[in-house]
Amino acid sequence: MTKADIVNEIAKTTGIEKPAVLETIEKFMEIVKDSLAHGENVYLRGFGSFIVKTRSEKTARNISKNTTIIIPAHKIPAFKPAKVFMEDVK
């Protein structure tokens, strides 16, 4: 399902015009991205959590040059689904 499919489905079920739905979804995604960029987690009860995970430093190999490189510690965004969400998917 794409963003356009989501917009169409919400517009169809709620009767709200597509441009308004699209603007709302875009703003939601922007707020989630900004919150994660500032290290704040986003919790949506019954759906899940958008969290920031920290990956530790690790050693990797460049096989073509046969060298070792160090990948520094870094943060990545992640999604952790709620238990209710997981039960519905199963």
N, C-alpha and C positions, 0 to 999 in steps of 0.2 A: 504494500500500500504506500502510495506517495503522498507528499504534502497536498497536492491537488486533489487526490482522492479523499483525504481527510476533510479538506475544505468543502468539497461537494457533499459529503455525507452529513457534516454538521449543518450546512446551509439547508439541506433537504429536510432533515429531521426537526430543526428548530424554526425554520422560516426566516432566519436572518439572512440578509443579502451576502453573497460571496465575498465582495471586497471587504466588508466589515469583519467577516470570519477570518479572512486571510490576514488582515491587519492585526487581529487579536492573536492569532497563532504566531505571527512574526514577532510581535512584542513579547509573548511568552518565551519564545526561544532566545530572544535577546536578553531578557532578564535572567534566564537560567545560565546563559553563557557568561554574563557579567558577574553573576554571583559566584560561579565556579572560578572565574579568573581572579577574583578577590579572596579565594580560599573559603568561601561560605558554601556549605552544603544546602541542597534544596530538598525538603521533605514533603511528599504528597501522600497523605494518609490514604491507605487503601490501594495505592498505585505503586509507589516505590520512592527511592531516593536517588537523586543525582549527587554523587559525591566526588571528592578529589582524593585520589590515591597517590601515595608516594612510592615510586619505584626506586629501589636502592641501586647503588653503583654496582656495575658488573663488568667483567672482562669478556670481550668478544674477539673473534678471529676474522681477519680478512683472508679468506682462503686463496684468492687469486694472487695476492702479494706475500702470503705466508707471514703476516705480521699480526701482532696482538694490539688491540686498542681498548681503551677504557671508556665505557659509556657512563657518564656521570649520573648521579641521582637526579631524578626529575619527577614532576607531577603529571598525572594523566586524569582526564575525566572518566567517570564510570557510572553505571546505572545498577542499582541493587533493587530488584523487584520486591514488593511486599508479599507476605505470605498468602494473602487472599488472591493476589495477582497470580502467583505461582500455582495455586490450587486450581484456578480457572483454566490455566494453560495446560496443566496436566490432564 
